[in-house]
Amino acid sequence: MAKLGLTDEDKPNHLTDVVGEKLERATGGLPDRDEPVPGPSPNPATNLIIHDILLRSAGRLSRMAVEKAVLGRQYGQQFAKDAVENRSLVHTLAAYGVTKVATKSVPGALIVGTGLALKVLFDRSQSRRKSRRQGNRTLRRQADPDGKI
């Protein structure tokens, strides 16, 4: 098994490299054989782009469905729909950036995890009523189509 972290360029040094290598060995009998990337186009680069778009779309749709379900149980379906779909570009890019840092390396995951734990501890240090009120206020602003959040 390859070590995670800083290694030679020839060896996998990212979790996705290690998992991808294991999947390739498990699913492909001859990993060194030149086989095109499966897809509708004879161009493997085009097929890779198509796969990327499909995977990102499926991930986004499933993420939004889960977020709507979680919020919908407490706030109602229409409010949840508005809150999830009316996010600002800044909020979306910030979430994407933090996710990218967290998945790029183990130190990045530790930094992001520590930040999230500190935020939870901060929220718990506030009174429960104040924290809930502040979260509800943020969600209402986010659900408002003309809101600034």
MODELLER restraints for C-alpha pairs under 7 A, 6 or more apart:
rsr = mdl.restraints
at = mdl.atoms
rsr.add(forms.Gaussian(group=physical.xy_distance, feature=features.Distance(at['CA:2:A'], at['CA:11:A']), mean=6.82, stdev=0.5))
rsr.add(forms.Gaussian(group=physical.xy_distance, feature=features.Distance(at['CA:2:A'], at['CA:12:A']), mean=6.19, stdev=0.5))
rsr.add(forms.Gaussian(group=physical.xy_distance, feature=features.Distance(at['CA:2:A'], at['CA:18:A']), mean=6.67, stdev=0.5))
rsr.add(forms.Gaussian(group=physical.xy_distance, feature=features.Distance(at['CA:3:A'], at['CA:13:A']), mean=6.40, stdev=0.5))
rsr.add(forms.Gaussian(group=physical.xy_distance, feature=features.Distance(at['CA:4:A'], at['CA:13:A']), mean=4.83, stdev=0.5))
rsr.add(forms.Gaussian(group=physical.xy_distance, feature=features.Distance(at['CA:4:A'], at['CA:14:A']), mean=5.85, stdev=0.5))
rsr.add(forms.Gaussian(group=physical.xy_distance, feature=features.Distance(at['CA:4:A'], at['CA:15:A']), mean=6.74, stdev=0.5))
rsr.add(forms.Gaussian(group=physical.xy_distance, feature=features.Distance(at['CA:5:A'], at['CA:13:A']), mean=5.37, stdev=0.5))
rsr.add(forms.Gaussian(group=physical.xy_distance, feature=features.Distance(at['CA:5:A'], at['CA:14:A']), mean=6.86, stdev=0.5))
rsr.add(forms.Gaussian(group=physical.xy_distance, feature=features.Distance(at['CA:6:A'], at['CA:13:A']), mean=6.37, stdev=0.5))
rsr.add(forms.Gaussian(group=physical.xy_distance, feature=features.Distance(at['CA:7:A'], at['CA:13:A']), mean=6.13, stdev=0.5))
rsr.add(forms.Gaussian(group=physical.xy_distance, feature=features.Distance(at['CA:12:A'], at['CA:18:A']), mean=5.94, stdev=0.5))
rsr.add(forms.Gaussian(group=physical.xy_distance, feature=features.Distance(at['CA:24:A'], at['CA:31:A']), mean=6.55, stdev=0.5))
rsr.add(forms.Gaussian(group=physical.xy_distance, feature=features.Distance(at['CA:25:A'], at['CA:31:A']), mean=6.55, stdev=0.5))
rsr.add(forms.Gaussian(group=physical.xy_distance, feature=features.Distance(at['CA:36:A'], at['CA:44:A']), mean=5.98, stdev=0.5))
rsr.add(forms.Gaussian(group=physical.xy_distance, feature=features.Distance(at['CA:37:A'], at['CA:44:A']), mean=5.07, stdev=0.5))
rsr.add(forms.Gaussian(group=physical.xy_distance, feature=features.Distance(at['CA:37:A'], at['CA:47:A']), mean=6.47, stdev=0.5))
rsr.add(forms.Gaussian(group=physical.xy_distance, feature=features.Distance(at['CA:38:A'], at['CA:47:A']), mean=6.83, stdev=0.5))
rsr.add(forms.Gaussian(group=physical.xy_distance, feature=features.Distance(at['CA:39:A'], at['CA:47:A']), mean=5.22, stdev=0.5))
rsr.add(forms.Gaussian(group=physical.xy_distance, feature=features.Distance(at['CA:40:A'], at['CA:47:A']), mean=6.78, stdev=0.5))
rsr.add(forms.Gaussian(group=physical.xy_distance, feature=features.Distance(at['CA:41:A'], at['CA:47:A']), mean=5.97, stdev=0.5))
rsr.add(forms.Gaussian(group=physical.xy_distance, feature=features.Distance(at['CA:64:A'], at['CA:84:A']), mean=6.86, stdev=0.5))
rsr.add(forms.Gaussian(group=physical.xy_distance, feature=features.Distance(at['CA:67:A'], at['CA:84:A']), mean=6.96, stdev=0.5))
rsr.add(forms.Gaussian(group=physical.xy_distance, feature=features.Distance(at['CA:68:A'], at['CA:80:A']), mean=5.11, stdev=0.5))
rsr.add(forms.Gaussian(group=physical.xy_distance, feature=features.Distance(at['CA:68:A'], at['CA:81:A']), mean=5.91, stdev=0.5))
rsr.add(forms.Gaussian(group=physical.xy_distance, feature=features.Distance(at['CA:68:A'], at['CA:84:A']), mean=6.55, stdev=0.5))
rsr.add(forms.Gaussian(group=physical.xy_distance, feature=features.Distance(at['CA:71:A'], at['CA:80:A']), mean=5.23, stdev=0.5))
rsr.add(forms.Gaussian(group=physical.xy_distance, feature=features.Distance(at['CA:72:A'], at['CA:80:A']), mean=5.06, stdev=0.5))
rsr.add(forms.Gaussian(group=physical.xy_distance, feature=features.Distance(at['CA:79:A'], at['CA:143:A']), mean=6.45, stdev=0.5))
rsr.add(forms.Gaussian(group=physical.xy_distance, feature=features.Distance(at['CA:82:A'], at['CA:143:A']), mean=4.56, stdev=0.5))
rsr.add(forms.Gaussian(group=physical.xy_distance, feature=features.Distance(at['CA:83:A'], at['CA:139:A']), mean=6.18, stdev=0.5))
rsr.add(forms.Gaussian(group=physical.xy_distance, feature=features.Distance(at['CA:83:A'], at['CA:142:A']), mean=5.18, stdev=0.5))
rsr.add(forms.Gaussian(group=physical.xy_distance, feature=features.Distance(at['CA:83:A'], at['CA:143:A']), mean=3.77, stdev=0.5))
rsr.add(forms.Gaussian(group=physical.xy_distance, feature=features.Distance(at['CA:86:A'], at['CA:142:A']), mean=6.14, stdev=0.5))
rsr.add(forms.Gaussian(group=physical.xy_distance, feature=features.Distance(at['CA:86:A'], at['CA:143:A']), mean=6.00, stdev=0.5))
rsr.add(forms.Gaussian(group=physical.xy_distance, feature=features.Distance(at['CA:86:A'], at['CA:145:A']), mean=6.07, stdev=0.5))
rsr.add(forms.Gaussian(group=physical.xy_distance, feature=features.Distance(at['CA:87:A'], at['CA:142:A']), mean=6.15, stdev=0.5))
rsr.add(forms.Gaussian(group=physical.xy_distance, feature=features.Distance(at['CA:87:A'], at['CA:149:A']), mean=6.88, stdev=0.5))
rsr.add(forms.Gaussian(group=physical.xy_distance, feature=features.Distance(at['CA:88:A'], at['CA:149:A']), mean=5.88, stdev=0.5))
rsr.add(forms.Gaussian(group=physical.xy_distance, feature=features.Distance(at['CA:101:A'], at['CA:108:A']), mean=5.22, stdev=0.5))
rsr.add(forms.Gaussian(group=physical.xy_distance, feature=features.Distance(at['CA:101:A'], at['CA:109:A']), mean=6.93, stdev=0.5))
rsr.add(forms.Gaussian(group=physical.xy_distance, feature=features.Distance(at['CA:102:A'], at['CA:108:A']), mean=4.66, stdev=0.5))
rsr.add(forms.Gaussian(group=physical.xy_distance, feature=features.Distance(at['CA:102:A'], at['CA:109:A']), mean=3.94, stdev=0.5))
rsr.add(forms.Gaussian(group=physical.xy_distance, feature=features.Distance(at['CA:102:A'], at['CA:112:A']), mean=5.81, stdev=0.5))
rsr.add(forms.Gaussian(group=physical.xy_distance, feature=features.Distance(at['CA:103:A'], at['CA:109:A']), mean=6.22, stdev=0.5))
rsr.add(forms.Gaussian(group=physical.xy_distance, feature=features.Distance(at['CA:123:A'], at['CA:131:A']), mean=6.09, stdev=0.5))
rsr.add(forms.Gaussian(group=physical.xy_distance, feature=features.Distance(at['CA:141:A'], at['CA:147:A']), mean=5.33, stdev=0.5))
rsr.add(forms.Gaussian(group=physical.xy_distance, feature=features.Distance(at['CA:141:A'], at['CA:149:A']), mean=6.30, stdev=0.5))
rsr.add(forms.Gaussian(group=physical.xy_distance, feature=features.Distance(at['CA:142:A'], at['CA:149:A']), mean=5.45, stdev=0.5))
